[in-house]
Amino acid sequence: MLGRLTLPQLLFATVLGIAGGVYIYQPIFEQYSRDQKELKEKVKLLQESEEKRN
């Protein structure tokens, strides 16, 4: 036994903590994903416009 918590209790608390963190920070992850998609689209448009100029 690790202190006052048994191993299953410790594992459950760890899983619960990780799941809670993912739930809380999910909007930040989604915003980052949207920003990256927009950035890729802008880069693609810039490359296409430069190819047309040349």
N, CA, C and O atoms as a Maestro MAE file, in Angstrom:
{
 s_m_m2io_version
 :::
 2.0.0
}

f_m_ct {
 s_m_title
 :::
 protein
 m_atom[216] {
  # First column is atom index #
  i_m_mmod_type
  r_m_x_coord
  r_m_y_coord
  r_m_z_coord
  i_m_residue_number
  s_m_chain_name
  s_m_pdb_residue_name
  s_m_pdb_atom_name
  i_m_atomic_number
  :::
  1 25 0.846 -1.175 0.000 1 A "MET " " N  " 7
  2 3 0.000 0.000 0.000 1 A "MET " " CA " 6
  3 2 0.901 1.251 0.000 1 A "MET " " C  " 6
  4 15 1.891 1.317 0.728 1 A "MET " " O  " 8
  5 25 0.538 2.224 -0.823 2 A "LEU " " N  " 7
  6 3 1.306 3.460 -0.909 2 A "LEU " " CA " 6
  7 2 0.651 4.515 -0.037 2 A "LEU " " C  " 6
  8 15 -0.307 5.163 -0.460 2 A "LEU " " O  " 8
  9 25 1.145 4.690 1.144 3 A "GLY " " N  " 7
  10 3 0.550 5.657 2.074 3 A "GLY " " CA " 6
  11 2 -0.820 5.173 2.490 3 A "GLY " " C  " 6
  12 15 -0.963 4.056 2.987 3 A "GLY " " O  " 8
  13 25 -1.840 6.013 2.290 4 A "ARG " " N  " 7
  14 3 -3.204 5.633 2.671 4 A "ARG " " CA " 6
  15 2 -4.039 5.191 1.486 4 A "ARG " " C  " 6
  16 15 -5.164 4.719 1.657 4 A "ARG " " O  " 8
  17 25 -3.493 5.341 0.277 5 A "LEU " " N  " 7
  18 3 -4.242 4.951 -0.917 5 A "LEU " " CA " 6
  19 2 -3.760 3.606 -1.429 5 A "LEU " " C  " 6
  20 15 -2.563 3.318 -1.440 5 A "LEU " " O  " 8
  21 25 -4.706 2.793 -1.850 6 A "THR " " N  " 7
  22 3 -4.335 1.533 -2.477 6 A "THR " " CA " 6
  23 2 -3.981 1.820 -3.934 6 A "THR " " C  " 6
  24 15 -4.293 2.891 -4.454 6 A "THR " " O  " 8
  25 25 -3.339 0.876 -4.580 7 A "LEU " " N  " 7
  26 3 -2.924 1.059 -5.967 7 A "LEU " " CA " 6
  27 2 -4.123 1.313 -6.895 7 A "LEU " " C  " 6
  28 15 -4.045 2.215 -7.729 7 A "LEU " " O  " 8
  29 25 -5.221 0.562 -6.787 8 A "PRO " " N  " 7
  30 3 -6.375 0.860 -7.651 8 A "PRO " " CA " 6
  31 2 -6.930 2.282 -7.433 8 A "PRO " " C  " 6
  32 15 -7.343 2.940 -8.388 8 A "PRO " " O  " 8
  33 25 -6.937 2.742 -6.193 9 A "GLN " " N  " 7
  34 3 -7.418 4.097 -5.923 9 A "GLN " " CA " 6
  35 2 -6.487 5.136 -6.553 9 A "GLN " " C  " 6
  36 15 -6.941 6.140 -7.101 9 A "GLN " " O  " 8
  37 25 -5.202 4.883 -6.467 10 A "LEU " " N  " 7
  38 3 -4.221 5.793 -7.043 10 A "LEU " " CA " 6
  39 2 -4.355 5.831 -8.564 10 A "LEU " " C  " 6
  40 15 -4.310 6.907 -9.160 10 A "LEU " " O  " 8
  41 25 -4.517 4.678 -9.192 11 A "LEU " " N  " 7
  42 3 -4.697 4.623 -10.645 11 A "LEU " " CA " 6
  43 2 -5.988 5.314 -11.067 11 A "LEU " " C  " 6
  44 15 -6.012 6.026 -12.071 11 A "LEU " " O  " 8
  45 25 -7.045 5.109 -10.318 12 A "PHE " " N  " 7
  46 3 -8.324 5.762 -10.634 12 A "PHE " " CA " 6
  47 2 -8.199 7.277 -10.530 12 A "PHE " " C  " 6
  48 15 -8.695 7.998 -11.396 12 A "PHE " " O  " 8
  49 25 -7.553 7.757 -9.499 13 A "ALA " " N  " 7
  50 3 -7.372 9.199 -9.330 13 A "ALA " " CA " 6
  51 2 -6.515 9.779 -10.452 13 A "ALA " " C  " 6
  52 15 -6.773 10.889 -10.918 13 A "ALA " " O  " 8
  53 25 -5.505 9.041 -10.885 14 A "THR " " N  " 7
  54 3 -4.649 9.491 -11.978 14 A "THR " " CA " 6
  55 2 -5.435 9.594 -13.277 14 A "THR " " C  " 6
  56 15 -5.343 10.600 -13.980 14 A "THR " " O  " 8
  57 25 -6.207 8.563 -13.599 15 A "VAL " " N  " 7
  58 3 -7.018 8.569 -14.815 15 A "VAL " " CA " 6
  59 2 -8.045 9.687 -14.764 15 A "VAL " " C  " 6
  60 15 -8.265 10.378 -15.758 15 A "VAL " " O  " 8
  61 25 -8.662 9.864 -13.631 16 A "LEU " " N  " 7
  62 3 -9.651 10.926 -13.469 16 A "LEU " " CA " 6
  63 2 -9.011 12.305 -13.639 16 A "LEU " " C  " 6
  64 15 -9.609 13.190 -14.250 16 A "LEU " " O  " 8
  65 25 -7.823 12.492 -13.115 17 A "GLY " " N  " 7
  66 3 -7.125 13.762 -13.257 17 A "GLY " " CA " 6
  67 2 -6.745 14.062 -14.698 17 A "GLY " " C  " 6
  68 15 -6.887 15.198 -15.152 17 A "GLY " " O  " 8
  69 25 -6.266 13.065 -15.415 18 A "ILE " " N  " 7
  70 3 -5.907 13.253 -16.815 18 A "ILE " " CA " 6
  71 2 -7.148 13.568 -17.648 18 A "ILE " " C  " 6
  72 15 -7.126 14.466 -18.489 18 A "ILE " " O  " 8
  73 25 -8.227 12.825 -17.411 19 A "ALA " " N  " 7
  74 3 -9.470 13.069 -18.148 19 A "ALA " " CA " 6
  75 2 -10.012 14.467 -17.854 19 A "ALA " " C  " 6
  76 15 -10.500 15.139 -18.763 19 A "ALA " " O  " 8
  77 25 -9.937 14.905 -16.626 20 A "GLY " " N  " 7
  78 3 -10.391 16.249 -16.272 20 A "GLY " " CA " 6
  79 2 -9.560 17.324 -16.955 20 A "GLY " " C  " 6
  80 15 -10.097 18.332 -17.416 20 A "GLY " " O  " 8
  81 25 -8.252 17.111 -17.020 21 A "GLY " " N  " 7
  82 3 -7.383 18.071 -17.690 21 A "GLY " " CA " 6
  83 2 -7.679 18.169 -19.175 21 A "GLY " " C  " 6
  84 15 -7.705 19.264 -19.736 21 A "GLY " " O  " 8
  85 25 -7.900 17.030 -19.810 22 A "VAL " " N  " 7
  86 3 -8.243 17.039 -21.238 22 A "VAL " " CA " 6
  87 2 -9.569 17.755 -21.449 22 A "VAL " " C  " 6
  88 15 -9.712 18.530 -22.395 22 A "VAL " " O  " 8
  89 25 -10.533 17.503 -20.583 23 A "TYR " " N  " 7
  90 3 -11.848 18.136 -20.703 23 A "TYR " " CA " 6
  91 2 -11.740 19.657 -20.550 23 A "TYR " " C  " 6
  92 15 -12.375 20.405 -21.293 23 A "TYR " " O  " 8
  93 25 -10.950 20.101 -19.606 24 A "ILE " " N  " 7
  94 3 -10.815 21.529 -19.347 24 A "ILE " " CA " 6
  95 2 -10.094 22.234 -20.491 24 A "ILE " " C  " 6
  96 15 -10.495 23.325 -20.895 24 A "ILE " " O  " 8
  97 25 -9.034 21.620 -21.017 25 A "TYR " " N  " 7
  98 3 -8.225 22.274 -22.042 25 A "TYR " " CA " 6
  99 2 -8.677 21.956 -23.466 25 A "TYR " " C  " 6
  100 15 -8.032 22.398 -24.416 25 A "TYR " " O  " 8
  101 25 -9.755 21.209 -23.641 26 A "GLN " " N  " 7
  102 3 -10.242 20.842 -24.974 26 A "GLN " " CA " 6
  103 2 -10.502 22.066 -25.860 26 A "GLN " " C  " 6
  104 15 -10.109 22.032 -27.026 26 A "GLN " " O  " 8
  105 25 -11.139 23.143 -25.385 27 A "PRO " " N  " 7
  106 3 -11.346 24.306 -26.253 27 A "PRO " " CA " 6
  107 2 -10.039 24.920 -26.751 27 A "PRO " " C  " 6
  108 15 -9.985 25.424 -27.873 27 A "PRO " " O  " 8
  109 25 -9.000 24.884 -25.942 28 A "ILE " " N  " 7
  110 3 -7.703 25.421 -26.363 28 A "ILE " " CA " 6
  111 2 -7.130 24.556 -27.474 28 A "ILE " " C  " 6
  112 15 -6.595 25.083 -28.449 28 A "ILE " " O  " 8
  113 25 -7.233 23.224 -27.344 29 A "PHE " " N  " 7
  114 3 -6.748 22.321 -28.381 29 A "PHE " " CA " 6
  115 2 -7.512 22.536 -29.680 29 A "PHE " " C  " 6
  116 15 -6.915 22.543 -30.756 29 A "PHE " " O  " 8
  117 25 -8.838 22.714 -29.589 30 A "GLU " " N  " 7
  118 3 -9.653 22.917 -30.782 30 A "GLU " " CA " 6
  119 2 -9.297 24.238 -31.468 30 A "GLU " " C  " 6
  120 15 -9.225 24.294 -32.696 30 A "GLU " " O  " 8
  121 25 -9.075 25.292 -30.695 31 A "GLN " " N  " 7
  122 3 -8.708 26.584 -31.272 31 A "GLN " " CA " 6
  123 2 -7.355 26.488 -31.975 31 A "GLN " " C  " 6
  124 15 -7.175 27.047 -33.057 31 A "GLN " " O  " 8
  125 25 -6.420 25.790 -31.372 32 A "TYR " " N  " 7
  126 3 -5.107 25.605 -31.992 32 A "TYR " " CA " 6
  127 2 -5.246 24.862 -33.312 32 A "TYR " " C  " 6
  128 15 -4.604 25.220 -34.299 32 A "TYR " " O  " 8
  129 25 -6.079 23.833 -33.333 33 A "SER " " N  " 7
  130 3 -6.290 23.065 -34.559 33 A "SER " " CA " 6
  131 2 -6.905 23.934 -35.647 33 A "SER " " C  " 6
  132 15 -6.485 23.867 -36.802 33 A "SER " " O  " 8
  133 25 -7.899 24.751 -35.293 34 A "ARG " " N  " 7
  134 3 -8.521 25.648 -36.275 34 A "ARG " " CA " 6
  135 2 -7.508 26.664 -36.798 34 A "ARG " " C  " 6
  136 15 -7.464 26.940 -37.997 34 A "ARG " " O  " 8
  137 25 -6.701 27.215 -35.908 35 A "ASP " " N  " 7
  138 3 -5.693 28.194 -36.328 35 A "ASP " " CA " 6
  139 2 -4.692 27.569 -37.296 35 A "ASP " " C  " 6
  140 15 -4.296 28.204 -38.274 35 A "ASP " " O  " 8
  141 25 -4.285 26.340 -37.031 36 A "GLN " " N  " 7
  142 3 -3.330 25.680 -37.914 36 A "GLN " " CA " 6
  143 2 -3.935 25.431 -39.293 36 A "GLN " " C  " 6
  144 15 -3.253 25.597 -40.305 36 A "GLN " " O  " 8
  145 25 -5.211 25.033 -39.344 37 A "LYS " " N  " 7
  146 3 -5.883 24.816 -40.630 37 A "LYS " " CA " 6
  147 2 -5.972 26.120 -41.415 37 A "LYS " " C  " 6
  148 15 -5.717 26.136 -42.620 37 A "LYS " " O  " 8
  149 25 -6.332 27.214 -40.742 38 A "GLU " " N  " 7
  150 3 -6.419 28.512 -41.403 38 A "GLU " " CA " 6
  151 2 -5.052 28.950 -41.918 38 A "GLU " " C  " 6
  152 15 -4.947 29.502 -43.013 38 A "GLU " " O  " 8
  153 25 -4.016 28.707 -41.140 39 A "LEU " " N  " 7
  154 3 -2.670 29.085 -41.545 39 A "LEU " " CA " 6
  155 2 -2.243 28.305 -42.787 39 A "LEU " " C  " 6
  156 15 -1.650 28.875 -43.703 39 A "LEU " " O  " 8
  157 25 -2.540 27.002 -42.823 40 A "LYS " " N  " 7
  158 3 -2.203 26.193 -43.993 40 A "LYS " " CA " 6
  159 2 -2.938 26.690 -45.227 40 A "LYS " " C  " 6
  160 15 -2.361 26.742 -46.312 40 A "LYS " " O  " 8
  161 25 -4.222 27.061 -45.071 41 A "GLU " " N  " 7
  162 3 -4.985 27.572 -46.200 41 A "GLU " " CA " 6
  163 2 -4.398 28.890 -46.705 41 A "GLU " " C  " 6
  164 15 -4.305 29.097 -47.915 41 A "GLU " " O  " 8
  165 25 -4.005 29.777 -45.802 42 A "LYS " " N  " 7
  166 3 -3.422 31.055 -46.199 42 A "LYS " " CA " 6
  167 2 -2.106 30.847 -46.938 42 A "LYS " " C  " 6
  168 15 -1.846 31.505 -47.946 42 A "LYS " " O  " 8
  169 25 -1.277 29.935 -46.441 43 A "VAL " " N  " 7
  170 3 -0.001 29.656 -47.095 43 A "VAL " " CA " 6
  171 2 -0.248 29.094 -48.486 43 A "VAL " " C  " 6
  172 15 0.442 29.463 -49.436 43 A "VAL " " O  " 8
  173 25 -1.217 28.211 -48.614 44 A "LYS " " N  " 7
  174 3 -1.540 27.627 -49.911 44 A "LYS " " CA " 6
  175 2 -2.014 28.702 -50.886 44 A "LYS " " C  " 6
  176 15 -1.606 28.701 -52.048 44 A "LYS " " O  " 8
  177 25 -2.860 29.612 -50.435 45 A "LEU " " N  " 7
  178 3 -3.344 30.691 -51.293 45 A "LEU " " CA " 6
  179 2 -2.200 31.615 -51.705 45 A "LEU " " C  " 6
  180 15 -2.141 32.051 -52.855 45 A "LEU " " O  " 8
  181 25 -1.296 31.916 -50.780 46 A "LEU " " N  " 7
  182 3 -0.156 32.762 -51.107 46 A "LEU " " CA " 6
  183 2 0.746 32.100 -52.141 46 A "LEU " " C  " 6
  184 15 1.241 32.764 -53.052 46 A "LEU " " O  " 8
  185 25 0.960 30.805 -52.003 47 A "GLN " " N  " 7
  186 3 1.792 30.088 -52.958 47 A "GLN " " CA " 6
  187 2 1.141 30.081 -54.339 47 A "GLN " " C  " 6
  188 15 1.823 30.259 -55.349 47 A "GLN " " O  " 8
  189 25 -0.169 29.878 -54.385 48 A "GLU " " N  " 7
  190 3 -0.871 29.870 -55.670 48 A "GLU " " CA " 6
  191 2 -0.818 31.241 -56.326 48 A "GLU " " C  " 6
  192 15 -0.633 31.332 -57.540 48 A "GLU " " O  " 8
  193 25 -0.975 32.304 -55.555 49 A "SER " " N  " 7
  194 3 -0.934 33.648 -56.130 49 A "SER " " CA " 6
  195 2 0.470 33.993 -56.630 49 A "SER " " C  " 6
  196 15 0.610 34.688 -57.636 49 A "SER " " O  " 8
  197 25 1.502 33.520 -55.946 50 A "GLU " " N  " 7
  198 3 2.862 33.774 -56.404 50 A "GLU " " CA " 6
  199 2 3.167 32.981 -57.677 50 A "GLU " " C  " 6
  200 15 3.885 33.464 -58.553 50 A "GLU " " O  " 8
  201 25 2.628 31.776 -57.778 51 A "GLU " " N  " 7
  202 3 2.823 30.994 -59.005 51 A "GLU " " CA " 6
  203 2 2.158 31.672 -60.187 51 A "GLU " " C  " 6
  204 15 2.701 31.638 -61.292 51 A "GLU " " O  " 8
  205 25 1.012 32.279 -59.995 52 A "LYS " " N  " 7
  206 3 0.318 32.977 -61.078 52 A "LYS " " CA " 6
  207 2 1.094 34.204 -61.511 52 A "LYS " " C  " 6
  208 15 1.093 34.547 -62.693 52 A "LYS " " O  " 8
  209 25 1.759 34.875 -60.573 53 A "ARG " " N  " 7
  210 3 2.546 36.057 -60.911 53 A "ARG " " CA " 6
  211 2 3.753 35.707 -61.767 53 A "ARG " " C  " 6
  212 15 4.149 36.480 -62.640 53 A "ARG " " O  " 8
  213 25 4.335 34.548 -61.516 54 A "ASN " " N  " 7
  214 3 5.533 34.136 -62.251 54 A "ASN " " CA " 6
  215 2 5.104 33.485 -63.504 54 A "ASN " " C  " 6
  216 15 5.943 33.052 -64.293 54 A "ASN " " O  " 8
  :::
 }
 m_bond[215] {
  # First column is bond index #
  i_m_from
  i_m_to
  i_m_order
  :::
  1 1 2 1
  2 2 3 1
  3 3 4 2
  4 3 5 1
  5 5 6 1
  6 6 7 1
  7 7 8 2
  8 7 9 1
  9 9 10 1
  10 10 11 1
  11 11 12 2
  12 11 13 1
  13 13 14 1
  14 14 15 1
  15 15 16 2
  16 15 17 1
  17 17 18 1
  18 18 19 1
  19 19 20 2
  20 19 21 1
  21 21 22 1
  22 22 23 1
  23 23 24 2
  24 23 25 1
  25 25 26 1
  26 26 27 1
  27 27 28 2
  28 27 29 1
  29 29 30 1
  30 30 31 1
  31 31 32 2
  32 31 33 1
  33 33 34 1
  34 34 35 1
  35 35 36 2
  36 35 37 1
  37 37 38 1
  38 38 39 1
  39 39 40 2
  40 39 41 1
  41 41 42 1
  42 42 43 1
  43 43 44 2
  44 43 45 1
  45 45 46 1
  46 46 47 1
  47 47 48 2
  48 47 49 1
  49 49 50 1
  50 50 51 1
  51 51 52 2
  52 51 53 1
  53 53 54 1
  54 54 55 1
  55 55 56 2
  56 55 57 1
  57 57 58 1
  58 58 59 1
  59 59 60 2
  60 59 61 1
  61 61 62 1
  62 62 63 1
  63 63 64 2
  64 63 65 1
  65 65 66 1
  66 66 67 1
  67 67 68 2
  68 67 69 1
  69 69 70 1
  70 70 71 1
  71 71 72 2
  72 71 73 1
  73 73 74 1
  74 74 75 1
  75 75 76 2
  76 75 77 1
  77 77 78 1
  78 78 79 1
  79 79 80 2
  80 79 81 1
  81 81 82 1
  82 82 83 1
  83 83 84 2
  84 83 85 1
  85 85 86 1
  86 86 87 1
  87 87 88 2
  88 87 89 1
  89 89 90 1
  90 90 91 1
  91 91 92 2
  92 91 93 1
  93 93 94 1
  94 94 95 1
  95 95 96 2
  96 95 97 1
  97 97 98 1
  98 98 99 1
  99 99 100 2
  100 99 101 1
  101 101 102 1
  102 102 103 1
  103 103 104 2
  104 103 105 1
  105 105 106 1
  106 106 107 1
  107 107 108 2
  108 107 109 1
  109 109 110 1
  110 110 111 1
  111 111 112 2
  112 111 113 1
  113 113 114 1
  114 114 115 1
  115 115 116 2
  116 115 117 1
  117 117 118 1
  118 118 119 1
  119 119 120 2
  120 119 121 1
  121 121 122 1
  122 122 123 1
  123 123 124 2
  124 123 125 1
  125 125 126 1
  126 126 127 1
  127 127 128 2
  128 127 129 1
  129 129 130 1
  130 130 131 1
  131 131 132 2
  132 131 133 1
  133 133 134 1
  134 134 135 1
  135 135 136 2
  136 135 137 1
  137 137 138 1
  138 138 139 1
  139 139 140 2
  140 139 141 1
  141 141 142 1
  142 142 143 1
  143 143 144 2
  144 143 145 1
  145 145 146 1
  146 146 147 1
  147 147 148 2
  148 147 149 1
  149 149 150 1
  150 150 151 1
  151 151 152 2
  152 151 153 1
  153 153 154 1
  154 154 155 1
  155 155 156 2
  156 155 157 1
  157 157 158 1
  158 158 159 1
  159 159 160 2
  160 159 161 1
  161 161 162 1
  162 162 163 1
  163 163 164 2
  164 163 165 1
  165 165 166 1
  166 166 167 1
  167 167 168 2
  168 167 169 1
  169 169 170 1
  170 170 171 1
  171 171 172 2
  172 171 173 1
  173 173 174 1
  174 174 175 1
  175 175 176 2
  176 175 177 1
  177 177 178 1
  178 178 179 1
  179 179 180 2
  180 179 181 1
  181 181 182 1
  182 182 183 1
  183 183 184 2
  184 183 185 1
  185 185 186 1
  186 186 187 1
  187 187 188 2
  188 187 189 1
  189 189 190 1
  190 190 191 1
  191 191 192 2
  192 191 193 1
  193 193 194 1
  194 194 195 1
  195 195 196 2
  196 195 197 1
  197 197 198 1
  198 198 199 1
  199 199 200 2
  200 199 201 1
  201 201 202 1
  202 202 203 1
  203 203 204 2
  204 203 205 1
  205 205 206 1
  206 206 207 1
  207 207 208 2
  208 207 209 1
  209 209 210 1
  210 210 211 1
  211 211 212 2
  212 211 213 1
  213 213 214 1
  214 214 215 1
  215 215 216 2
  :::
 }
}
